[in-house]
Amino acid sequence: MEFIIGAILVVLFLLLVVTNIRVVPQSDGYVIERLGAYLTTWDTGLHFKVPLLDRISKKVSLKEMVADFPPQPVITKDNVTMKIDTVVYYQITDPKLFTYGVAMPLVAIENLTATTLRNIIGNLELDETLSSRDIINTQMRAILDEATDPWGIKVNRVELKNILPPKDIQEAMEKQMRAERERRESILRAEGEKRSAILVAEGQKESVILSAEAEKISAILRAEAKKEAQIREAEGEAEAIVKIQKATAQGLEMLKAVHADQSVLALKSFEALVKVADGQATKLIIPSELTSISSMVASITEAVGFGKNNVE
């Protein structure tokens, strides 16, 4: 009987020990109280709490968390009411301060965010609000981080998620944006037409230049061809004259060889003169022996008589 009671007591003791052993995971922190008062904060690792005396007051995650708050109505410096919703990225750095510093930390952060946002936007006009998101985010982060430090919370980043102006202002902004897009489109179209006109003009200019160069080359080729033809024609005429002169010289040599007298030579000269007169020459050089018709006739008669005597 005593053995059974002892075994039961041992089992109860082991159960009591096992149930009071805790393993704290990474990035978590456990706040421990003893008899209702803060005792310590457990970090990552194996821990043991005293049964019936110690208890885990709060399990706190040390990871970065995101709080997305609903849109808050704010009024700008130029009395424009708009709604802005914010996103706060925060991290718990001290589990003890987070547990005992504020009753409802998220509600406190939300209210603090709304108050800070109203204060900042109240000093800005509508246009500045729409174009100064980075400045607003930086100011809000600095203010919230300083205000939440006693709560064991660090605000890492604040983002303005949406800025919703009144409906009439939204319509006016949309019209302005539409007009701006149309203006840019008109500018781009005009630039495109101008560029197209320039390209067409350059193409026409290039075509005229190429045509002129082609005409110039054609004229040069025609002139060279004409010049070549004239040279060939002149060379042909010169060659013909040379051949005629050679033939004449050969004829004279033959006459000299057969001992032709003066009458025969005069007759041959007259025949040559007739052939020359048939040409296109505008000037004739007549020998002094043929300066008169009478001397020419006498020469021809003598030549004919000379020929008859030879025949007889």
Residue pairs with C-beta under 8 A, 6 or more apart in sequence:
16 51
17 48
19 51
20 48
20 49
20 50
20 51
20 54
21 46
21 47
21 48
22 30
22 42
22 46
22 47
22 48
22 49
22 56
23 45
23 46
23 47
24 30
24 42
24 43
24 44
24 45
24 47
25 44
26 44
27 44
27 61
27 62
27 63
28 44
28 59
28 60
28 61
28 62
29 41
29 42
29 43
29 59
29 60
29 62
29 92
29 95
30 41
30 42
30 47
30 56
30 58
30 59
30 60
30 95
31 38
31 41
31 56
31 57
31 58
31 59
31 60
31 95
31 96
31 99
32 38
32 39
32 40
32 41
32 42
32 49
32 54
32 55
32 56
32 57
33 39
33 54
33 55
33 57
34 50
34 53
34 54
35 53
38 57
38 96
38 100
39 54
41 95
41 96
49 55
49 56
57 99
58 95
58 98
58 99
60 92
60 95
60 98
60 99
61 92
62 91
62 92
62 93
62 95
63 91
64 89
64 90
64 91
64 156
65 89
65 90
65 91
65 92
66 87
66 88
66 89
67 87
67 88
67 89
67 90
67 106
67 109
67 110
68 85
68 87
68 161
69 85
69 86
69 87
69 88
69 110
69 113
69 114
70 85
71 83
71 84
71 85
71 162
71 164
72 83
72 84
72 85
72 86
72 113
72 114
72 117
72 118
73 81
73 82
73 83
74 81
74 82
74 83
74 84
74 117
74 118
74 121
74 122
75 81
75 118
75 121
75 122
76 82
76 121
76 122
76 124
76 125
76 126
76 129
77 122
77 123
77 124
77 125
78 125
78 126
80 125
80 126
80 165
80 166
80 169
81 166
82 121
82 126
82 129
82 163
82 164
82 165
82 166
83 162
83 163
83 164
84 117
84 121
84 160
84 161
84 162
84 163
84 164
85 160
85 161
85 162
86 113
86 117
86 140
86 158
86 159
86 160
86 161
87 158
87 159
87 161
88 109
88 113
88 144
88 155
88 157
88 158
89 155
89 156
89 157
89 158
89 159
90 109
90 148
90 153
90 154
90 155
90 156
91 153
91 154
91 156
92 98
92 152
92 153
92 154
93 152
93 153
93 154
94 152
95 152
96 152
97 150
97 151
97 152
98 105
98 151
98 152
98 153
99 152
101 150
101 151
101 152
102 108
102 151
105 151
105 153
108 148
108 151
109 144
109 148
109 153
109 155
112 144
112 147
112 148
113 140
113 144
113 158
116 139
116 140
116 143
116 144
116 147
117 136
117 140
120 136
120 139
120 140
121 129
121 136
124 132
124 136
126 165
126 169
129 136
129 163
130 163
130 165
133 160
133 163
136 160
137 157
137 158
137 159
137 160
140 158
141 155
141 156
141 157
141 158
144 155
144 158
145 154
145 155
148 154
148 155
164 170
165 173
248 272
251 268
252 265
252 268
255 264
255 265
255 268
261 306
263 299
263 302
263 303
263 305
263 306
264 303
264 306
266 289
266 290
266 296
266 299
266 300
266 302
266 303
267 299
267 300
267 303
269 287
269 289
269 290
270 290
270 296
270 299
270 300
273 284
273 286
273 290
276 284
277 284
289 295
289 299
290 296
290 299
